[in-house]
Amino acid sequence: MARLSGIRGLLRVLLALCLSAALLAGCDTGGGGPVTLNWYNFPDDSGALASAADACSKQSGGRYRISYNKLPRTADGQRQQLVRRLAAEDDTVDIIGLDVTWPAEFAEAKWIQPWTGDNRTAATRDTLEVPLQTATWKGRLYAVPYNTNTQLLWYRKDLVPTPPKTWAQMIRMAEGLAKQGKPHYVEIQGAQYEGLTVWFNTLVESAGGSILNATATAPRLGPPAVRAASIMKDLATSAAADPSLSNQMEDQNRLAMESGTAAFEINYPFVYPSMKANNPELFKQFRWAPYPGIQEGRPAKPTIGGIDLAIGAYSRHSEFAFEAALCLRNRQNQLTAALDGGLPPTLRSLYWDPALVKNYPFASTVLAALENASIRPKTPAYQNVSIAISHTLSPPNGIEPRPDVQKISDQIEDALASKGLIP
């Protein structure tokens, strides 16, 4: 019995020492192994994100291991999961892949940490300026751009020897092809969702306007927005419009182009490898050009997409998390994501990398678009702003430019005044 009591006493002492050491070290008691950093990001089927997590875990030299946690496939599902975790002050959320429309909302809610000092310097080095704007709120950097995206004009060289430079030219070309009985549709995102907001925002910015004022405190809109809405209706009520326009998203646009019924497509670079794989014969005629402008001589300002990496406000390992996030978006991992996952990089110098140019023959066109790009309205109320736009402008063939722009303006005022987060 004395021996048993002695063993129990020794175990109590060891446990007390273990707990004291854990508290002093601020780390887990799971055997002294590497810290686990939880990275929440969109589900990537290419393997590029998992590869980056593995590579950066090894690069840490045993200090931490990055666990890639896949969020739901839809943007709404991703945001809801993150909001619930962070609102509950979940300290296991270390690195977060945020859609470029979310940093303002998450920063205002104090759910993510600002990037300062050496971390900020490393995050901004060689990084494209417009993607950095998406990660900035009230003058502070709250995330580091991981990847970006922009739309181009894709067209068939056999039908369109010279690509149009404006929307008016494109509609005229499409109508001319229709009269000849040739494939002529202009594929664009016209469904009632975020893609419709992106289309409108690009046209407003290309017309010299913006949806919000410079301080994001009120709608701006005005004549540029009326012109943007008019162009959307012009396309939707012309022979250029696909009969399914009001239900189409990016993937439906891709499929329509691959089927041979369209002459033009406004879409992201993922359509290039898809056309190559799915319709090799038509791929021979598949070309790209800058996004059409509002008027000739004035380049368009396409709205960018992408993912920004942020650090959770309640992370117990934020020092490691900042280091790991920088590794996840380093040159090699961005190159892999571009080649395997089709995600354009945010590091400017990569656009001259021979490995990228070989697989992205349109790299210089993408870079030019990114350097003249626009971002979606930057506000914590963005979800409400987007809903106001997409619901009012759907279906595009029913747009009434002036009344609809006024309606959007009124709804945005209400959204900004609420100052609340969508649950």
C-alpha positions as CSV (number, residue, x, y, z in Angstrom):
1,M,0.0,0.0,0.0
2,A,2.9,2.3,0.9
3,R,4.4,1.7,-2.6
4,L,1.0,2.4,-4.3
5,S,0.6,5.7,-2.3
6,G,4.1,6.7,-3.3
7,I,3.4,6.1,-7.0
8,R,0.2,8.1,-6.8
9,G,2.1,10.9,-5.1
10,L,4.7,10.9,-7.8
11,L,2.0,11.0,-10.5
12,R,0.4,14.0,-8.8
13,V,3.7,15.8,-8.7
14,L,4.5,15.0,-12.3
15,L,1.0,16.2,-13.4
16,A,1.5,19.4,-11.4
17,L,4.9,20.0,-13.0
18,C,3.5,19.3,-16.5
19,L,0.6,21.7,-16.0
20,S,2.9,24.4,-14.6
21,A,5.3,24.0,-17.6
22,A,2.4,24.2,-20.0
23,L,1.0,27.3,-18.5
24,L,4.5,29.0,-18.5
25,A,5.2,27.9,-22.1
26,G,1.7,28.7,-23.3
27,C,1.6,25.5,-25.4
28,D,-0.2,22.2,-25.5
29,T,0.5,19.3,-23.2
30,G,0.4,16.7,-26.0
31,G,3.9,15.4,-25.7
32,G,6.0,18.5,-26.7
33,G,5.3,18.0,-30.5
34,P,4.9,20.9,-33.0
35,V,2.1,23.4,-32.5
36,T,-0.9,22.8,-34.7
37,L,-2.0,25.8,-36.8
38,N,-5.5,25.5,-38.2
39,W,-5.8,27.0,-41.7
40,Y,-9.4,27.5,-42.8
41,N,-9.8,28.0,-46.5
42,F,-12.0,27.2,-49.5
43,P,-12.0,23.5,-50.7
44,D,-9.2,23.1,-53.3
45,D,-9.5,20.1,-55.5
46,S,-6.1,20.6,-57.3
47,G,-4.0,19.7,-54.2
48,A,-2.2,23.1,-54.4
49,L,-3.3,24.2,-50.9
50,A,-2.6,20.9,-49.2
51,S,0.8,20.9,-50.9
52,A,1.5,24.4,-49.5
53,A,0.5,23.4,-46.0
54,D,2.8,20.4,-46.1
55,A,5.7,22.4,-47.5
56,C,5.4,25.1,-44.9
57,S,5.0,22.6,-42.1
58,K,8.4,21.1,-43.1
59,Q,10.0,24.5,-43.5
60,S,9.1,25.3,-39.9
61,G,11.7,22.8,-38.7
62,G,9.3,21.1,-36.4
63,R,8.0,24.2,-34.7
64,Y,4.5,24.0,-36.1
65,R,2.3,21.9,-38.4
66,I,-0.3,23.5,-40.6
67,S,-3.7,21.7,-40.7
68,Y,-5.7,22.6,-43.8
69,N,-9.4,22.7,-42.9
70,K,-11.7,22.8,-45.9
71,L,-14.6,25.3,-45.6
72,P,-18.0,24.7,-47.4
73,R,-18.0,25.1,-51.2
74,T,-20.3,28.1,-51.3
75,A,-19.1,31.5,-50.3
76,D,-22.1,32.0,-48.0
77,G,-21.4,28.7,-46.3
78,Q,-17.7,29.6,-45.8
79,R,-18.6,33.0,-44.3
80,Q,-21.2,31.5,-42.0
81,Q,-18.8,29.0,-40.6
82,L,-16.1,31.5,-40.0
83,V,-18.5,34.1,-38.5
84,R,-19.9,31.5,-36.0
85,R,-16.4,30.4,-34.9
86,L,-15.0,33.9,-34.5
87,A,-18.1,35.3,-32.8
88,A,-17.6,32.5,-30.3
89,E,-14.0,33.5,-29.8
90,D,-12.7,30.2,-31.1
91,D,-8.9,30.1,-30.3
92,T,-8.3,27.2,-32.7
93,V,-8.8,29.5,-35.7
94,D,-5.3,30.6,-36.6
95,I,-5.1,31.3,-40.4
96,I,-8.2,32.3,-42.4
97,G,-8.7,32.4,-46.1
98,L,-11.1,35.4,-46.6
99,D,-12.9,36.2,-49.8
100,V,-11.7,39.7,-50.8
101,T,-15.1,41.2,-49.8
102,W,-14.8,40.1,-46.1
103,P,-11.7,41.8,-44.6
104,A,-13.5,45.1,-43.8
105,E,-16.3,43.2,-42.1
106,F,-14.0,41.0,-40.1
107,A,-11.7,43.8,-39.2
108,E,-14.6,46.0,-38.0
109,A,-15.8,43.1,-35.8
110,K,-12.2,42.7,-34.4
111,W,-12.1,39.1,-35.5
112,I,-8.7,39.4,-37.3
113,Q,-5.4,40.9,-36.3
114,P,-3.7,43.8,-38.2
115,W,-0.4,43.2,-40.0
116,T,2.3,45.5,-38.5
117,G,6.1,45.9,-38.5
118,D,8.2,43.3,-40.3
119,N,5.1,41.2,-41.0
120,R,3.5,44.1,-42.9
121,T,6.7,44.8,-44.8
122,A,7.0,41.2,-45.9
123,A,3.3,41.0,-46.8
124,T,3.5,44.1,-49.1
125,R,6.8,43.4,-50.8
126,D,6.3,42.6,-54.5
127,T,2.6,42.5,-54.0
128,L,0.2,44.0,-56.5
129,E,-1.4,47.2,-55.3
130,V,-5.1,46.5,-56.1
131,P,-5.2,43.2,-54.2
132,L,-3.6,44.9,-51.2
133,Q,-6.5,47.4,-51.3
134,T,-8.9,44.5,-50.6
135,A,-7.0,43.6,-47.5
136,T,-6.9,47.1,-46.1
137,W,-9.4,48.7,-43.8
138,K,-9.2,52.3,-42.4
139,G,-5.6,52.5,-43.3
140,R,-4.5,49.3,-41.7
141,L,-3.5,46.1,-43.4
142,Y,-5.6,43.2,-42.0
143,A,-4.6,40.4,-44.4
144,V,-2.1,39.3,-47.0
145,P,-3.3,38.7,-50.6
146,Y,-2.9,34.9,-51.3
147,N,-4.3,34.8,-54.8
148,T,-6.3,37.1,-57.1
149,N,-8.5,36.8,-60.2
150,T,-9.8,39.0,-63.0
151,Q,-12.0,38.5,-66.0
152,L,-10.9,38.8,-69.6
153,L,-12.7,38.8,-72.9
154,W,-12.5,35.4,-74.5
155,Y,-13.5,35.1,-78.2
156,R,-13.4,32.9,-81.3
157,K,-10.8,34.0,-83.8
158,D,-12.6,32.3,-86.6
159,L,-15.7,34.5,-86.0
160,V,-14.0,37.6,-84.7
161,P,-10.7,38.5,-86.4
162,T,-10.3,41.6,-84.3
163,P,-11.7,41.7,-80.8
164,P,-14.0,44.6,-79.8
165,K,-12.6,47.3,-77.5
166,T,-16.0,48.4,-76.1
167,W,-19.3,46.9,-75.2
168,A,-21.1,48.8,-78.0
169,Q,-18.7,47.3,-80.5
170,M,-19.1,43.8,-79.1
171,I,-22.9,44.0,-79.2
172,R,-22.8,45.2,-82.9
173,M,-20.4,42.3,-83.8
174,A,-22.7,39.8,-82.1
175,E,-25.7,41.1,-83.9
176,G,-23.9,41.0,-87.2
177,L,-23.0,37.3,-86.6
178,A,-26.6,36.6,-85.7
179,K,-27.8,38.0,-89.1
180,Q,-25.4,35.6,-90.8
181,G,-26.7,32.7,-88.8
182,K,-23.4,32.1,-87.0
183,P,-22.7,31.5,-83.3
184,H,-23.0,35.0,-81.8
185,Y,-23.9,34.9,-78.1
186,V,-22.0,37.0,-75.5
187,E,-21.7,34.9,-72.4
188,I,-21.8,36.9,-69.1
189,Q,-23.0,36.3,-65.6
190,G,-26.6,37.4,-65.4
191,A,-28.1,35.3,-62.6
192,Q,-29.3,36.9,-59.4
193,Y,-26.1,36.4,-57.4
194,E,-22.6,38.0,-56.7
195,G,-21.6,37.7,-60.4
196,L,-24.3,40.2,-61.4
197,T,-22.9,42.6,-58.8
198,V,-19.4,42.2,-60.2
199,W,-20.6,42.9,-63.7
200,F,-22.3,46.1,-62.5
201,N,-19.4,47.2,-60.4
202,T,-17.0,46.8,-63.3
203,L,-19.1,48.8,-65.6
204,V,-19.6,51.6,-63.0
205,E,-15.9,51.8,-62.4
206,S,-15.1,51.7,-66.1
207,A,-17.4,54.6,-66.6
208,G,-15.5,56.6,-64.1
209,G,-17.7,56.2,-61.1
210,S,-18.0,54.1,-58.0
211,I,-20.8,52.5,-56.0
212,L,-19.7,54.1,-52.7
213,N,-18.0,57.4,-51.8
214,A,-14.4,57.5,-50.8
215,T,-15.1,57.0,-47.1
216,A,-17.6,54.2,-47.8
217,T,-20.3,56.1,-45.8
218,A,-22.8,56.8,-48.6
219,P,-23.7,55.6,-52.1
220,R,-22.1,57.5,-55.0
221,L,-23.5,55.9,-58.1
222,G,-24.9,58.8,-60.3
223,P,-24.6,59.0,-64.1
224,P,-21.8,56.3,-64.4
225,A,-24.2,53.8,-62.7
226,V,-27.0,54.8,-65.0
227,R,-24.7,54.2,-68.0
228,A,-23.6,50.9,-66.6
229,A,-27.2,49.7,-66.1
230,S,-28.1,50.9,-69.6
231,I,-25.3,48.8,-71.1
232,M,-26.5,45.7,-69.2
233,K,-30.0,46.2,-70.5
234,D,-28.7,46.9,-74.1
235,L,-26.9,43.5,-74.1
236,A,-29.8,41.6,-72.4
237,T,-32.3,42.9,-74.9
238,S,-30.2,42.3,-78.0
239,A,-29.5,39.3,-80.3
240,A,-26.2,39.0,-78.4
241,A,-27.9,37.7,-75.3
242,D,-28.0,34.0,-74.5
243,P,-31.6,33.0,-73.9
244,S,-30.4,31.7,-70.5
245,L,-28.7,34.9,-69.5
246,S,-30.8,35.6,-66.4
247,N,-29.8,32.1,-65.0
248,Q,-26.2,32.0,-66.0
249,M,-23.1,31.9,-63.8
250,E,-19.4,31.4,-64.7
251,D,-19.6,27.7,-65.3
252,Q,-22.7,27.9,-67.5
253,N,-20.9,30.6,-69.5
254,R,-17.9,28.2,-69.9
255,L,-20.1,25.3,-71.1
256,A,-21.9,27.5,-73.6
257,M,-18.7,28.7,-75.1
258,E,-17.3,25.1,-75.3
259,S,-20.5,23.9,-76.9
260,G,-19.9,26.3,-79.9
261,T,-23.0,28.5,-79.5
262,A,-21.1,31.7,-78.4
263,A,-18.7,34.1,-80.1
264,F,-17.7,35.9,-76.9
265,E,-17.3,35.2,-73.2
266,I,-16.5,37.4,-70.2
267,N,-14.9,35.1,-67.7
268,Y,-12.0,34.1,-65.5
269,P,-8.8,32.3,-66.8
270,F,-10.0,28.9,-65.7
271,V,-11.9,28.7,-69.0
272,Y,-8.6,28.4,-71.0
273,P,-7.5,25.0,-69.7
274,S,-11.1,23.8,-69.7
275,M,-11.5,24.6,-73.4
276,K,-8.2,22.9,-74.1
277,A,-9.3,19.7,-72.4
278,N,-13.0,19.6,-73.4
279,N,-13.0,20.9,-77.0
280,P,-9.4,20.7,-78.5
281,E,-10.7,21.6,-82.0
282,L,-12.4,24.8,-80.9
283,F,-9.5,25.6,-78.6
284,K,-7.5,26.3,-81.8
285,Q,-9.7,29.3,-82.3
286,F,-9.9,30.4,-78.6
287,R,-8.3,33.8,-78.0
288,W,-8.3,36.4,-75.2
289,A,-8.3,40.2,-75.1
290,P,-8.7,42.9,-72.4
291,Y,-12.2,43.3,-70.8
292,P,-14.3,45.7,-73.0
293,G,-14.4,49.3,-72.0
294,I,-17.2,51.8,-71.9
295,Q,-15.6,54.0,-74.5
296,E,-12.6,53.5,-76.8
297,G,-9.3,54.7,-75.5
298,R,-10.4,54.3,-71.9
299,P,-9.4,50.9,-70.5
300,A,-11.9,48.9,-68.5
301,K,-11.5,48.4,-64.7
302,P,-12.5,44.8,-64.2
303,T,-13.4,43.8,-60.6
304,I,-10.9,41.5,-59.0
305,G,-11.6,38.4,-56.9
306,G,-9.3,36.3,-54.8
307,I,-8.5,35.2,-51.3
308,D,-6.7,37.1,-48.6
309,L,-5.0,35.3,-45.6
310,A,-5.8,36.8,-42.2
311,I,-4.9,35.8,-38.6
312,G,-7.6,35.0,-36.2
313,A,-7.9,37.5,-33.3
314,Y,-8.1,34.7,-30.7
315,S,-5.3,32.5,-32.0
316,R,-3.0,31.2,-29.3
317,H,-0.1,31.0,-31.7
318,S,-0.4,34.2,-33.7
319,E,3.4,34.6,-34.0
320,F,3.7,31.3,-35.8
321,A,0.5,32.0,-37.7
322,F,1.8,35.2,-39.3
323,E,5.0,33.4,-40.3
324,A,3.1,30.5,-41.7
325,A,0.7,32.7,-43.7
326,L,3.7,34.4,-45.4
327,C,5.1,31.0,-46.3
328,L,1.7,29.8,-47.7
329,R,1.7,32.6,-50.1
330,N,5.4,32.6,-51.0
331,R,6.6,32.6,-54.5
332,Q,6.8,28.8,-55.0
333,N,3.4,28.2,-53.4
334,Q,1.7,30.9,-55.5
335,L,3.3,29.5,-58.6
336,T,2.0,26.0,-57.8
337,A,-1.5,27.4,-57.1
338,A,-1.4,29.2,-60.5
339,L,-0.2,26.1,-62.4
340,D,-2.2,23.4,-60.6
341,G,-5.3,25.4,-59.3
342,G,-5.6,28.1,-62.0
343,L,-5.3,30.9,-59.4
344,P,-3.5,34.0,-60.6
345,P,-0.7,35.1,-58.2
346,T,-0.5,38.4,-56.3
347,L,3.3,38.7,-56.6
348,R,4.1,41.0,-59.5
349,S,7.4,39.3,-60.4
350,L,5.8,36.0,-61.0
351,Y,4.1,37.3,-64.2
352,W,7.5,37.1,-65.9
353,D,8.4,33.7,-64.6
354,P,8.9,31.4,-67.6
355,A,7.1,28.5,-65.8
356,L,4.0,30.7,-65.5
357,V,4.1,32.3,-68.9
358,K,4.4,28.9,-70.5
359,N,1.1,27.8,-69.0
360,Y,-0.5,31.3,-68.9
361,P,0.2,32.7,-72.4
362,F,-2.2,35.5,-71.4
363,A,-0.2,36.4,-68.3
364,S,0.7,39.9,-69.5
365,T,-3.0,40.6,-70.3
366,V,-4.0,39.4,-66.8
367,L,-1.3,41.6,-65.2
368,A,-2.4,44.7,-67.2
369,A,-6.0,44.0,-66.0
370,L,-4.9,43.6,-62.4
371,E,-2.9,46.8,-62.4
372,N,-5.9,48.8,-63.7
373,A,-8.5,46.8,-61.8
374,S,-11.2,47.8,-59.4
375,I,-12.4,46.3,-56.1
376,R,-15.9,45.7,-54.9
377,P,-17.4,48.3,-52.4
378,K,-15.2,48.1,-49.3
379,T,-17.6,48.1,-46.3
380,P,-18.6,45.8,-43.4
381,A,-22.1,46.0,-44.9
382,Y,-20.9,44.6,-48.3
383,Q,-23.2,41.5,-48.2
384,N,-26.3,43.8,-48.0
385,V,-24.9,46.1,-50.7
386,S,-24.4,43.2,-53.0
387,I,-27.9,41.8,-52.4
388,A,-29.4,45.2,-53.1
389,I,-27.6,45.4,-56.5
390,S,-28.1,41.8,-57.7
391,H,-31.8,41.7,-56.7
392,T,-32.6,45.1,-58.3
393,L,-30.8,44.3,-61.6
394,S,-32.3,40.9,-62.0
395,P,-33.3,39.9,-64.7
396,P,-31.1,42.1,-66.8
397,N,-33.6,42.4,-69.6
398,G,-36.0,44.1,-67.1
399,I,-33.6,46.8,-66.0
400,E,-35.0,50.4,-65.9
401,P,-31.7,52.3,-65.6
402,R,-32.6,55.5,-63.7
403,P,-35.3,54.1,-61.4
404,D,-33.3,51.0,-60.6
405,V,-30.1,53.0,-59.8
406,Q,-32.2,55.2,-57.5
407,K,-33.6,52.1,-55.8
408,I,-30.1,50.7,-55.3
409,S,-28.9,54.0,-53.9
410,D,-31.8,54.0,-51.3
411,Q,-31.2,50.4,-50.3
412,I,-27.5,51.0,-49.9
413,E,-28.2,54.0,-47.6
414,D,-30.3,51.7,-45.5
415,A,-27.6,49.0,-45.4
416,L,-24.9,51.4,-44.4
417,A,-27.0,53.0,-41.7
418,S,-27.8,49.6,-40.1
419,K,-24.1,49.1,-39.1
420,G,-24.9,45.4,-38.4
421,L,-23.3,42.2,-39.5
422,I,-25.4,39.7,-41.5
423,P,-25.7,36.6,-39.4
